[in-house]
Amino acid sequence: MRNDAAAFDEVVSRFKNKVYSYILRMVGSEQDAEDITQEVFIRMYTSLASFRSQASLNTWLFRIASNLCIDHYRRGKKHQNVAYSLDEPIDGDDSAQTRELPDTTYDPYRLLEQGEMSTQIEQALAKMPEKLRSVILLHDIEGLQYDEIAQVVGCPLGTVKSRLFNARTQLRELLSTYVKG
């Protein structure tokens, strides 16, 4: 039992940043990405018996992460039409506290940290369909091979290659106005 806990801790420390980074790019919210990342490792731990060593642990974790991102996306579609007034008190509280939405678009620390081009790429990726975004993130950012991506997203190898080509084409189009100035 002690070895299981140590092995789990090792897996979490080894893969948590990669999994979190992928999920954050898929869902766009730090809080949701943290929650989903935690759920990935909970699911991994509770499903260790079903892990087949045909796939790498890396591939299996990204498969779990992709499935949870899809679930998150589907749940979000049901609730996307909720609107809040920025002038109304929070949760019906009579105090003067109102909702504020921070504008992080031009946050100097963010621009300094990520760079302007990085920000443009992130925005372009967010506009892409989930199927295209996931393959480009898994291949170009996370470094997975085509066959690993096919296992993660659950489609044939040819489809992965096609989606990657289409994703890069769409990304190029989305960034063309920025690059051309």
C-alpha positions in Angstrom: 0.0 0.0 0.0 2.8 2.4 0.9 4.5 1.7 -2.5 1.2 2.5 -4.3 1.0 5.9 -2.6 4.7 6.7 -3.4 4.2 5.6 -7.1 1.1 7.8 -7.3 2.9 10.8 -5.9 5.7 10.2 -8.4 3.2 10.1 -11.3 1.4 13.3 -10.1 4.7 15.2 -9.7 5.9 14.0 -13.0 2.9 14.7 -15.1 0.8 17.4 -13.3 2.3 20.4 -15.1 1.9 18.9 -18.6 -1.7 17.8 -17.9 -2.6 21.1 -16.4 -1.1 23.1 -19.2 -3.0 21.0 -21.8 -6.3 21.3 -19.9 -5.9 25.1 -19.4 -5.5 25.6 -23.1 -8.5 23.4 -23.8 -10.9 25.0 -21.2 -9.4 28.6 -20.9 -10.1 28.9 -17.2 -7.4 28.4 -14.5 -9.9 27.4 -11.9 -11.6 24.9 -14.2 -8.2 23.6 -15.3 -7.2 23.0 -11.7 -10.4 21.1 -10.9 -10.2 19.0 -14.1 -6.5 18.3 -13.5 -7.3 17.0 -10.0 -10.1 14.9 -11.4 -7.7 13.4 -14.0 -5.4 12.1 -11.2 -8.4 10.9 -9.1 -9.7 9.0 -12.1 -6.2 7.6 -12.8 -5.8 6.3 -9.3 -9.3 4.8 -9.1 -8.9 3.2 -12.5 -5.4 1.7 -12.2 -6.8 -1.8 -12.5 -8.1 -1.0 -16.0 -4.8 0.5 -17.3 -3.5 -1.6 -20.1 0.2 -1.3 -20.7 -0.4 -1.2 -24.4 -0.5 2.6 -24.1 2.0 4.7 -22.3 1.0 6.3 -19.0 1.4 9.7 -20.7 -1.1 8.7 -23.4 -3.5 7.3 -20.8 -3.4 10.5 -18.8 -4.0 12.7 -21.8 -6.9 10.5 -22.8 -8.5 10.9 -19.4 -7.8 14.7 -19.6 -9.3 14.9 -23.1 -12.5 13.1 -22.0 -12.9 15.3 -19.0 -12.4 18.4 -21.2 -15.1 17.2 -23.6 -17.4 16.6 -20.6 -16.7 20.1 -19.3 -17.4 21.6 -22.7 -20.7 19.7 -23.0 -21.8 20.8 -19.5 -20.8 24.4 -20.3 -23.0 24.4 -23.4 -26.0 23.8 -21.2 -25.2 26.8 -19.0 -23.8 29.3 -21.5 -26.9 31.5 -21.7 -26.7 32.6 -18.1 -26.3 36.4 -17.8 -25.5 38.5 -14.8 -25.9 42.1 -14.2 -22.7 43.8 -13.1 -24.7 46.4 -11.2 -26.7 43.9 -9.1 -25.4 42.9 -5.7 -23.7 39.5 -5.5 -26.0 36.6 -4.4 -28.8 39.0 -3.5 -26.7 40.6 -0.8 -27.9 44.1 0.0 -24.4 45.4 0.5 -22.8 47.7 -2.1 -20.5 44.9 -3.3 -21.0 44.4 -7.1 -19.5 42.1 -9.7 -16.3 43.3 -11.3 -14.7 41.7 -14.4 -11.0 42.3 -14.6 -9.7 43.1 -18.0 -6.5 41.0 -18.3 -6.1 41.7 -22.0 -3.5 44.4 -21.5 -2.1 43.2 -18.1 1.6 44.2 -18.4 2.7 41.2 -16.3 0.9 38.8 -18.5 2.3 40.4 -21.7 5.8 40.4 -20.2 5.5 36.7 -19.1 4.0 35.2 -22.2 5.0 37.7 -24.9 2.7 39.3 -27.4 2.9 36.5 -30.0 2.2 33.9 -27.4 -0.9 35.7 -26.4 -2.0 35.9 -30.1 -1.5 32.2 -30.5 -3.5 31.4 -27.3 -6.4 33.6 -28.6 -6.3 31.9 -32.0 -6.2 28.5 -30.4 -9.3 29.4 -28.3 -11.2 30.2 -31.5 -10.5 26.8 -33.1 -12.9 23.8 -32.8 -12.0 21.5 -30.0 -11.1 18.6 -32.3 -8.5 20.7 -34.1 -7.2 22.4 -31.0 -6.7 19.2 -29.1 -4.5 17.6 -31.8 -2.3 20.7 -32.3 -1.8 21.0 -28.5 -1.0 17.3 -28.0 1.5 17.3 -31.0 3.1 20.7 -31.1 2.9 21.7 -27.4 3.0 18.3 -25.5 5.2 16.5 -28.0 3.0 13.4 -28.4 3.5 11.2 -31.5 0.7 10.6 -34.0 -0.1 7.1 -32.7 -0.3 8.4 -29.2 -2.6 11.2 -30.2 -4.8 8.7 -32.0 -5.1 6.8 -28.8 -5.8 9.9 -26.7 -8.6 11.3 -29.0 -9.9 7.9 -30.1 -9.6 8.2 -33.9 -7.6 6.6 -36.7 -4.0 7.7 -37.4 -5.0 9.2 -40.7 -7.6 11.4 -39.0 -5.0 12.7 -36.6 -2.8 13.7 -39.5 -5.7 15.3 -41.3 -6.8 17.2 -38.2 -3.3 18.4 -37.5 -2.9 19.7 -41.1 -6.3 21.4 -40.9 -5.5 22.9 -37.4 -2.2 24.3 -38.6 -3.9 25.8 -41.7 -6.7 27.4 -39.6 -4.1 28.7 -37.0 -2.1 30.3 -39.9 -5.3 32.0 -41.1 -6.2 33.2 -37.7 -2.8 34.7 -37.1 -2.4 36.1 -40.6 -3.7 39.6 -39.8 -1.4 39.7 -36.7 1.7 38.5 -38.6 1.0 40.8 -41.7 0.5 43.7 -39.3 
